[in-house]
Amino acid sequence: MSPSDLAQFIQQYHHSIDAIVRGDPEPQKRLWSRGDDVTLANPLGPPVLGWDRVKEHLERAAASAREGEPLSYEPIAEYATAELGYNVELERTRAKFDGADEMRPIALRATTIFRREDGEWRIVHRHADPLTGPRSAASVGEQSSPILEGGLIGHETESPVRRRNE
């Protein structure tokens, strides 16, 4: 396998995000590493660490959405080595959220990190948030940060940083 096969994996990944906004987390769950070092920071809550917590948050995200339209993706950057890759993109769709009857648009900026495990690409980190345009520095300070107040969910050690080979 070469780094170029990451493009095929990203196609699968995109289809799995389409499934999330239709209420189905299973396609995306199949793509994630099962490691205790995986992280997810989605717009629905603070970052989580470890496969069990990531799985819960994927299920919660899917449960909040239904009837989503296929996403459009605006690539910003992508890079891969033989063992690690990432992409940065804007994701846009419309779906019904939290039991609403009307379709609502959503746009996210997303960064995803992929790692090769046993010859297969796996997702090891995803961060997505609704910040797709410029904003003032003052508006950043107006938001309360669960990370600053309570720490990383699912993380019981002193340091918020874990290294794969520790």
Protein Blocks (a to p, Z undefined) as FASTA:
>chain_A
ZZklmmmmmmmmmmmmmmmmnopaklmmmmpccbfkbccddfkbccdedjklmmmmmmmm
mmmgghiacdddddfbdcddfkbccddddddddddeehiabdcddddddddddddeehia
cdfbdcddfbfbdcdfklmmmpccfklmnopehiabfblcdcfkZZ
